[in-house]
Amino acid sequence: MTPHIVIAGGGVAGLTAALALHAAGFERITVVEAGRALRPAGAGLNLMPGAVRELDALGLLGALESGAALRTRELRYYHRSGGLISREPRGLGAGYRWPQLSVHRAHLQQVLGDAVRERLGPAALVPGVRVTGVEVLADGRPRLSLEHRDGGRSGRASLEADVLVGADGIRSAVRAALNPGEAGPSWNGTVVWRGVSRMPAAAVGSFMLIAGDDRQKAVVYPMTRPAGPGGPVLVNWALARPAEGVFEERLLGDWNRPADVDTFLHHYEGWEFGGVRVPEVLRAAETSHAYPMVDREPLDRWTHGRTTLIGDAAHAMYPIGSNGASQSIVDARALAHALAAHPDPAEALHAYESERRPVTTALQHANRQLGPEAVIHLAHQRAPHGFTDIHQVIPAEELAAIACRYAATGAFDPATVNLGSPYGPPYLPARAVAGPAPVA
Ligand SMILES: Cc1cc2nc3c(=O)[nH]c(=O)nc-3n(C[C@H](O)[C@H](O)[C@H](O)COP(=O)(O)OP(=O)(O)OC[C@H]3O[C@@H](n4cnc5c(N)ncnc54)[C@H](O)[C@@H]3O)c2cc1C
């Protein structure tokens, strides 16, 4: 019988891990999710070609592209004055075998959740169950303490696992159990207003734009094709600026804090890039939230015996360079591959961590230095009032070097990604037939 693998958290990382483990031959998988339902939440995400490659290997690309997702074809960096700093093709246009995708997080989660229920059976995904603690049994297996809610009733339970995967996000309870006394998310003093607008395709262009100066930034991109000629598209936006107040500690990592557009729109009056008027985008907002820019301090260790961490629980990073969800998806596939390749689960988790921790730690550090978005600061420092020729401000070779350095940090350059997924077989030789174990 294959081991019983419990995944704490049904977000992007946890659901992808369930699918990757199932594809690798594991059958006894339980995902416990604190939310009472798998509620669609969030705004837009960008999935890099390396992550899309892994979703394609799981047979999910068709479903993703048939909903709120759009191929990201071009990325443009703009100076605050409106001057174009650089433009680069993305995805297929940049020579990758897989596209880069702009996708609504809710759509991604829906596609992943539907596939989990369909492939693993509805009992594999248990909503309304929060992990509150983890202890190690005498035989080395983890036992989870759980709190569950069902309608108005709540209760406590415990669940023993052969392997525990902490995929419970930036405020991970599994991480806290493994690292008692560790400080929570760290905030850099910036607020990020995030939201989704619906507006005519012509008003938003067909590119992803990142614009600003040394203080403020705007990211805007479409996430869908127009429903018909002249029809509207869904547009993601994220605006960063030093916060005027402070966020309470409990809100660091809270994605659900609504914000009224009128309270910050005035900071972006006059912001226009490549024909995209940021205030117009904001006035068409359907959702709007305030999020403190937080990450977690890189850990020296993710794996403790038969328990490990993936996704934001392991390496939450600043939302720069499209790596939050992308790296979580790669983690999930790497983890499943390691568990299938090593008969001893503890060895497998170490192999997974040895592969993934160095690269994600490097990205956490790179994002603290603004990653590829450093070009905006550089342009502002050298030409605060704008320029007529960007190459007199930042030579072409210097611009290219900044982008290349970041791609090398994450090993997501086209040549490496195009080699194909390193996480295919070995699959487990015989598939066990037992279904997921019920929550005690
Ligand atoms: C509501 C929400 C909205 C988001 N919106 C955006 C966005 O607009 N743009 C963006 O770039 N990123 C967004 N993110 C973050 C993004 O999804 C992650 O950075 C990335 O996809 C990594 O995913 P993850 O699965 O590791 O973490 P998450 O996506 O955070 O998923 C963690 C999951 O674990 C569950 N969970 C938490 N604690 C427990 C517990 N103790 N027991 C059981 N389950 C638990 C959570 O409910 C959640 O479903 C959002 C995250 C959330 C939770």
The ligand as an ORCA input file, in Angstrom:
! r2SCAN-3c Opt
* xyz 0 1
  C      -7.090     34.336     -0.532
  C      -5.775     34.473     -1.270
  C      -5.670     35.391     -2.315
  C      -4.455     35.544     -2.995
  N      -4.379     36.451     -4.019
  C      -3.234     36.595     -4.711
  C      -3.149     37.519     -5.783
  O      -4.104     38.199     -6.120
  N      -1.967     37.636     -6.451
  C      -0.862     36.888     -6.080
  O       0.197     37.025     -6.696
  N      -0.925     35.999     -5.088
  C      -2.072     35.824     -4.382
  N      -2.141     34.926     -3.348
  C      -0.926     34.182     -2.990
  C      -0.593     33.113     -3.973
  O      -1.684     32.247     -4.152
  C       0.613     32.377     -3.434
  O       1.697     33.288     -3.292
  C       1.139     31.286     -4.351
  O       0.191     30.845     -5.258
  C       1.634     30.118     -3.495
  O       0.502     29.362     -3.100
  P       0.403     28.530     -1.767
  O      -0.545     27.427     -2.080
  O       1.727     28.209     -1.235
  O      -0.252     29.543     -0.739
  P      -1.741     30.095     -0.714
  O      -2.253     30.384     -2.065
  O      -1.721     31.183      0.285
  O      -2.611     28.854     -0.140
  C      -2.534     28.389      1.195
  C      -3.815     27.632      1.510
  O      -3.697     27.052      2.796
  C      -4.879     27.301      3.546
  N      -4.510     27.329      4.957
  C      -3.894     28.314      5.646
  N      -3.679     27.944      6.925
  C      -4.156     26.706      7.042
  C      -4.193     25.775      8.139
  N      -3.697     26.082      9.336
  N      -4.776     24.561      7.927
  C      -5.290     24.217      6.694
  N      -5.257     25.078      5.637
  C      -4.691     26.280      5.804
  C      -5.382     28.639      3.003
  O      -6.769     28.791      3.239
  C      -5.035     28.527      1.520
  O      -6.064     27.918      0.798
  C      -3.326     34.760     -2.629
  C      -3.431     33.823     -1.574
  C      -4.645     33.666     -0.897
  C      -4.759     32.639      0.224
*
